[in-house]
């Protein structure tokens, strides 16, 4: 199955460089990467030239900065993709070395895959950013468990790579319908069926929630396991709740809008 990672990004070059290095170190390099750029400056495009010899192809899709329009740039990336299967991620999430391999193994036309995040708190995130802690140390599960005791890691149990034979008994992942952000994968065909992301959602939040609800309405069900498709999330300032986005989502859900009007194709 032909896989593409679509990564939403906006100006955060420092974190993006760490994330791209993580993708260079994958055990499975059978994928392409598309940077869905919501209006960054030239600094981001210049960074990508440093990765022109990466073991995977990189595309850069950009539109003008007119505020938070993540849904629109993700649709633009989807239209330009020729992949069978799409993994969504963000530019502040460093992938584990078997991130692509796990997603490849779980890929299905009848399901969407839910991945996980290990949350790195401020001190650990800054140590990685300034180079005092190599990002490769993140694959050391014992180290992360120790750091969790010191208050530097949240949800460290998600870093454990459980053996295949135990997956039927470990906790299966369930999607968070209120917010999933990144680390979600599904077929491109299913995304086209619902007309992609709803571009009525502008400003931070709920474009993901809306898409996930509509994907389930066409019959896709979630799959995912603790310890698979792991990411390490770098700490950053969080956005305040978007009440307008929530109200819009609830209205569209009540009206049972599955193929959105303001998506890839405009009604």
C-alpha positions as CSV (number, residue, x, y, z in Angstrom):
1,X,0.0,0.0,0.0
2,X,1.4,3.4,-1.0
3,X,1.6,5.6,2.1
4,X,2.0,9.3,2.5
5,X,2.5,11.3,5.7
6,X,0.7,14.7,5.6
7,X,2.2,16.9,8.2
8,X,0.6,20.2,9.1
9,X,3.1,22.9,9.8
10,X,3.4,26.6,10.5
11,X,6.8,28.4,11.1
12,X,8.1,26.1,13.9
13,X,11.4,25.3,12.2
14,X,13.2,24.2,15.3
15,X,10.8,21.4,16.1
16,X,10.2,20.5,12.5
17,X,13.9,19.8,12.0
18,X,13.8,17.3,14.9
19,X,10.7,15.6,13.5
20,X,12.2,15.3,10.0
21,X,15.3,13.7,11.5
22,X,13.0,11.2,13.2
23,X,11.5,10.3,9.8
24,X,15.0,9.9,8.4
25,X,15.6,7.2,11.0
26,X,12.6,5.0,10.2
27,X,12.9,1.2,10.0
28,X,10.5,1.4,7.1
29,X,11.3,4.1,4.5
30,X,8.6,3.1,2.1
31,X,6.6,6.3,2.3
32,X,6.5,9.9,1.1
33,X,6.1,13.1,3.1
34,X,4.0,16.1,2.4
35,X,4.4,19.3,4.4
36,X,1.0,21.1,4.5
37,X,2.2,24.6,5.3
38,X,-0.4,27.0,6.6
39,X,1.5,30.1,5.4
40,X,5.0,29.9,6.9
41,X,7.9,32.2,6.0
42,X,10.8,31.2,3.7
43,X,12.7,29.8,6.7
44,X,10.6,26.6,6.6
45,X,11.1,26.1,2.8
46,X,14.9,26.7,3.3
47,X,14.9,24.0,6.0
48,X,13.4,21.4,3.6
49,X,16.4,21.8,1.2
50,X,18.6,20.3,4.0
51,X,16.5,17.1,3.6
52,X,16.6,16.8,-0.2
53,X,18.7,13.6,0.1
54,X,16.4,12.0,2.6
55,X,15.4,8.3,1.9
56,X,11.9,9.4,1.2
57,X,10.4,12.1,-1.1
58,X,9.2,15.4,0.4
59,X,6.6,17.7,-1.1
60,X,5.9,21.2,0.2
61,X,2.3,22.5,-0.2
62,X,1.9,26.1,0.9
63,X,-0.8,28.8,0.9
64,X,-0.8,32.4,2.0
65,X,-1.1,33.2,5.7
66,X,-4.6,34.4,6.3
67,X,-5.0,33.1,9.8
68,X,-5.5,29.5,11.0
69,X,-6.7,27.6,7.9
70,X,-5.4,24.1,8.6
71,X,-8.5,22.5,7.0
72,X,-7.8,24.3,3.7
73,X,-4.1,23.4,3.5
74,X,-4.8,19.8,4.4
75,X,-7.3,19.6,1.6
76,X,-4.8,21.1,-0.8
77,X,-2.3,18.4,0.2
78,X,-4.9,15.6,-0.2
79,X,-5.8,16.8,-3.7
80,X,-2.1,16.8,-4.7
81,X,-1.4,13.3,-3.2
82,X,-1.3,10.1,-5.3
83,X,-1.0,7.8,-2.2
84,X,-3.5,5.1,-1.3
85,X,-3.2,5.7,2.4
86,X,-2.7,8.9,4.5
87,X,-1.1,9.4,7.9
88,X,-1.8,12.8,9.5
89,X,0.7,14.2,11.9
90,X,2.0,17.5,13.2
91,X,5.4,19.2,13.1
92,X,5.9,19.0,16.9
93,X,5.6,15.2,17.1
94,X,8.8,13.2,16.8
95,X,8.1,9.7,15.4
96,X,9.4,6.5,17.0
97,X,11.7,4.5,14.7
98,X,9.0,2.1,13.9
99,X,6.2,4.7,13.4
100,X,5.8,4.0,9.7
101,X,6.2,0.3,10.0
102,X,3.4,0.1,12.6
103,X,1.1,2.2,10.5
104,X,1.9,0.1,7.5
105,X,1.1,-3.1,9.4
106,X,-2.2,-1.7,10.6
107,X,-3.3,0.0,7.4
108,X,-6.8,-1.1,6.2
109,X,-9.5,0.1,3.9
110,X,-12.2,-0.6,6.4
111,X,-10.6,1.0,9.5
112,X,-8.9,4.1,10.5
113,X,-5.8,3.8,12.7
114,X,-5.4,5.7,16.0
115,X,-1.8,6.3,17.1
116,X,-0.5,7.5,20.4
117,X,1.6,10.2,21.9
118,X,4.1,10.2,24.7
119,X,4.0,13.8,26.1
120,X,7.4,15.3,26.8
121,X,7.1,18.1,29.4
122,X,8.9,21.5,29.2
123,X,12.3,20.5,30.6
124,X,12.8,17.4,28.5
125,X,11.5,19.2,25.4
126,X,13.9,22.1,25.8
127,X,16.8,19.6,26.5
128,X,16.1,18.0,23.1
129,X,15.7,21.3,21.3
130,X,19.0,22.7,22.6
131,X,20.9,19.5,21.9
132,X,21.8,18.6,25.5
133,X,19.6,15.4,25.1
134,X,19.8,13.6,21.8
135,X,16.4,12.7,20.4
136,X,17.6,9.1,19.9
137,X,17.4,8.8,23.7
138,X,13.6,8.7,23.3
139,X,13.8,5.1,22.2
140,X,15.1,4.2,25.7
141,X,11.9,3.2,27.5
142,X,13.6,2.8,30.8
143,X,14.9,6.3,30.6
144,X,11.4,7.7,29.8
145,X,9.9,5.8,32.7
146,X,12.5,7.3,35.0
147,X,11.8,10.7,33.6
148,X,8.1,10.3,34.3
149,X,8.9,9.7,38.0
150,X,10.8,13.0,37.9
151,X,7.7,14.7,36.4
152,X,9.2,15.2,32.9
153,X,7.0,12.8,30.9
154,X,3.3,12.2,30.8
155,X,1.8,8.9,29.7
156,X,5.2,7.0,29.6
157,X,3.4,3.6,29.4
158,X,2.6,4.5,25.8
159,X,6.3,4.3,25.0
160,X,6.5,0.6,25.7
161,X,6.7,-1.5,22.6
162,X,4.8,-4.5,23.6
163,X,5.5,-7.8,21.8
164,X,3.1,-8.8,19.0
165,X,1.8,-11.8,20.9
166,X,0.5,-9.5,23.7
167,X,-1.4,-7.1,21.5
168,X,-4.7,-9.0,21.9
169,X,-4.6,-8.5,25.7
170,X,-3.1,-5.0,26.0
171,X,-5.4,-2.0,26.1
172,X,-6.8,-1.1,22.6
173,X,-6.9,2.5,21.8
174,X,-10.1,4.5,21.4
175,X,-10.3,7.8,19.5
176,X,-10.9,11.0,21.4
177,X,-13.8,12.5,19.5
178,X,-13.2,15.9,21.0
179,X,-9.6,16.3,19.9
180,X,-7.0,14.0,18.3
181,X,-4.7,16.5,16.6
182,X,-2.3,14.1,14.9
183,X,-1.4,10.5,14.5
184,X,-4.4,9.3,12.6
185,X,-4.4,7.3,9.4
186,X,-7.0,6.2,6.8
187,X,-7.4,5.5,3.1
188,X,-7.3,8.5,0.8
189,X,-10.4,7.1,-0.9
190,X,-12.4,7.3,2.3
191,X,-11.3,10.9,2.8
192,X,-12.5,11.8,-0.7
193,X,-15.9,10.2,0.0
194,X,-16.6,12.7,2.7
195,X,-15.1,15.6,0.6
196,X,-12.0,16.0,2.9
197,X,-11.8,18.5,5.7
198,X,-14.6,21.1,6.1
199,X,-13.1,24.5,5.4
200,X,-15.9,26.2,7.3
201,X,-13.7,25.5,10.4
202,X,-11.2,28.4,10.6
203,X,-9.3,29.1,13.8
204,X,-7.8,26.5,16.1
205,X,-9.7,23.3,16.7
206,X,-12.6,21.0,15.7
207,X,-11.8,20.5,12.0
208,X,-10.3,17.1,13.2
209,X,-13.3,16.3,15.3
210,X,-15.6,16.9,12.5
211,X,-13.7,14.8,10.0
212,X,-13.4,11.9,12.4
213,X,-17.1,11.9,13.1
214,X,-17.9,12.0,9.4
215,X,-15.4,9.1,8.7
216,X,-17.3,6.9,11.1
217,X,-20.6,7.7,9.5
218,X,-19.4,6.0,6.3
219,X,-18.5,2.9,8.2
220,X,-14.9,3.1,9.1
221,X,-14.1,1.8,12.6
222,X,-11.0,2.6,14.7
223,X,-8.1,0.3,15.4
224,X,-4.9,0.8,17.4
225,X,-2.9,-0.6,20.2
226,X,-1.0,0.7,23.2
227,X,2.7,0.9,22.2
228,X,2.1,1.0,18.5
229,X,2.4,4.0,16.1
230,X,4.2,6.0,18.8
231,X,5.1,9.7,18.7
232,X,6.9,11.9,21.2
233,X,5.1,15.3,21.6
234,X,7.3,18.3,22.2
235,X,5.8,20.7,24.8
236,X,4.5,24.0,23.7
237,X,1.9,26.6,24.6
238,X,-1.6,25.4,24.1
239,X,-4.4,27.2,22.4
240,X,-7.5,28.2,24.3
241,X,-10.8,26.2,23.6
242,X,-12.6,27.3,20.4
243,X,-16.2,27.6,21.4
244,X,-17.2,28.8,17.9
245,X,-15.7,25.6,16.4
246,X,-17.5,23.4,18.9
247,X,-20.8,25.1,18.2
248,X,-20.3,24.7,14.5
249,X,-19.4,21.0,14.8
250,X,-22.5,20.3,17.0
251,X,-24.7,22.1,14.5
252,X,-23.3,20.1,11.5
253,X,-23.5,16.9,13.5
254,X,-27.2,17.6,14.3
255,X,-27.9,18.2,10.6
256,X,-26.1,14.9,9.8
257,X,-23.7,16.6,7.3
258,X,-21.4,13.8,6.2
259,X,-20.0,15.0,2.8
260,X,-19.2,18.6,3.7
261,X,-20.1,21.4,1.2
262,X,-17.0,23.5,1.7
263,X,-14.4,20.8,1.3
264,X,-12.1,19.6,-1.5
265,X,-15.0,20.2,-3.9
266,X,-17.1,23.3,-3.3
267,X,-20.8,22.9,-3.5
